Each structure stands twice: as structure tokens, then as C-alpha cells.
Amino acid sequence: MTENHIFGPVMSRRLGRSLGIDLLPFKTCSYDCVYCECGATNSLTTKRAEFFPTEEVISQLDTVLRERPTLDYITFAGSGEPTLSLSIGRIIRHLKTAYPEYKVAVLTNGSLLGNKEVAADLSQADLVIPTLTSTSQETFEKIHRPYPGLLTKTIISDILEFRKEFHGEIWLEIFLIPDLNTSLEELTSLRDVIDKIQPARIQLNTLDRPAAEDWVTAPDPDELENIRKYFAELKIPVDVAGVCCEQPDVCRAGESTHEQILKTLRIRPSTVEDLASMTGLHHHEVAKYLSGLLEEGTVHIQRGKRGVFYFAGPNTDRK
């Protein structure tokens, strides 16, 4: 059976209206982050592979993009670390050749940026957003639970080298977890490194959906604002990732609402409000679809900061 690798368009907290590309089997990553909205990593690896036929992904992209949907970005994200896929470079080149009007973004944890082949694969992207949470190896391991041997100092060095060669924009994501990387010592060390990297933007990200570990929380608004101001002293724009906003009529043409909702919930837990924004349906209509999916056991629920979230997959996947 052919895997579907395209999801959305969805309203991304960071990138606006985004068409997602997922090149990985669930959940394949070099990290097992405590905050991950996709749940626990079940294939922890740094080995690159062509997990799915590249032509299969390109064919699905062509089917969607021939409609020329309105998009802010086409984004490589989804079920793990996208740079693990050997297909990513060829697909980016196809997008920039066949659909040059679209911007291409890659969300990455940064762990493979030191690989020269990865750097070459990403060279034609418009935007790369690596994650950096701490300069401390101890804190790095507590947050990311990385593949053995990955060192935060090496990843920082790799981001710096990638920055020298990459011609697109680099934004830096900092995921904040109270009592882990929000102390003055942690933030000062991070700020010093960011000053060397000089990204085009800093994006402060916090828990919005249920995390892989239920003890993970978000900073309170006052603390978050103080952290924003602290990084803003670098004279680099600092964004705080927002929540999904109302944006109707983005459900992809030719795909049933049932399929769109289910596919989205396999990738990202969502509230009724999130799904209503994505599909353009009234909240009551979305609730009817979810009721049927819940009844057949395809979808499960979990309470998060913004309310009740729905996710697809085995109920045991979530803690």
C-alpha cells in the first residue's frame, strides 16, 4: 500500500499556511525529545536512508501542487528528523525547479548538519530552522534523549559551519522547558552562542500540544516575556510561536474531509478548533467526524494546555 507523505495545508504555529512533507516512518529520529508532540521515538538512529521511494513522494506533491494552493511554505517536517531521509535533496531540487514560486522550509533538530551530504541536500532550501535548547550536555540529554554519542557542542559547531555556506535564511528554534533550560545560567550561555550564529530570527517555542512526557510544561506568560526580552537584546528579531488561527478553506482538493482529519491527527494532535480552522467546517461538523473516529477506535483523546486534543494511532503510544 502506498504511504501518503503530504499533509495539510495546515496552519503552522511558526510558518503560517504550510504544506507538510513527511519522509519518515513514524517515529524515526536522532532524538527522543521529552516535549515531542508525536510521542516517543521508536526508531532512534542517525543512519540516513531512502525510507520511501522518492518518485512516490514527488508524484504526490505534483498532484497537490498542480492546483497551485496558496501557501506560505512547503515544509519538511512530520514523523521525525527529516534530514535522515536520503530523498530530501532531490525533492527540494524538484520543488525549486517545478514550483519556484513556493518557499521551502526544513525543520531540523540540527544533529546531522555536520554531514556534508546533508548540507548539500539543504542548499536550495529557502529556510532552515535548527533547534538549540542548551549548551550543557547534561541539559541537552535530559531534554532530547539523543542517539548515543551526539554532543551539543558538536551540533553547535555544525550549525556555525552550516551558517557560513548556506545562502538561505536560518531561524533558530529554542524550545523552553521550565526548570530545565530557563535558568539565567542556561539562557546566558545560549545567548552567547546565538550571538555567534547570528540567525535571521529566534523563535521561542513552548508546549502547546500533549508531550511525549506528561511532566513537561510551558513557561508562564511573564517568564516567557522576560526571556523574549533577554534574547531581544541581541538585536535579532525574537518571535514567540503562536497558536493556530482561523483560516478556512485549506482542506486539500480531491481528498475527503474524513481522510484529511485522520491524516492530520496521525502527524499532529489537534483540538476541534484546530481542525475547524484547517477544514473550514463548523466546529459541530468536525465533532461529528471525530465522534465516528473515536467510536471505531482510530482516534484517541488527551487533555492538554489548550483543551482536549485528538490524535490517531494506538492509545498506548501516549503516556
Disulfide bonds with the S-S distance in Angstrom:
none
